[in-house]
Amino acid sequence: MPFWLLALFILQFFRDPPREIPDDPRAVLSPADGRIVEVSRAHDPYANREALKVSVFMNVFNVHSNRSPVDCVVKERWYFPGAFVNAALDKASLENERNALRLRTPDGTDVTCVQVAGLIARRILCYVDAGAELKRGERFGFIRFGSRVDVYLPLDAEIRASLGDKVYAAQSVLAWVKTPNSKAK
């Protein structure tokens, strides 16, 4: 019986259901399933700018496939080895093992998406490198067992997510970014 319970747990952990992706190109989608644990103004250490930060914490029961929050080209990719403290804590964003992607939308907006390993997570998988083109909702990586994804947005983005919200990768809108020819919703 314990073997079957473990097998069921592992099977549910690696599931990756299809998602219906919103049509609006200004929508910044959640890159992961989970709960919003941070919405704040912060320094984006990867793009070296002030930004709005939205963090999604994934517990061991969430889908852990990571998807692109925007249509983009990957401008840069960074990997940092680190610790494995609880990913629900703020300090995990800078102390834990992480993989960061600087994404550029077709209108020139920069979005930084950071995969952060957690207390149990010991493996970050990223399937893309600089130069890759991604569509909103396209899979770019996976983090095994409980982790976090941070998204850094321009200061003029209109945040739609709130602390405590449950979000779904490629389906839930975290924010609206303004484009040169439009206003955010």
Summary of the structure (lengths in Angstrom):
residues: 185
radius of gyration: 15.6
end to end distance: 51.7
largest distance: 59.6
contacts: 622
relative contact order: 0.27
helix: 9%
strand: 42%
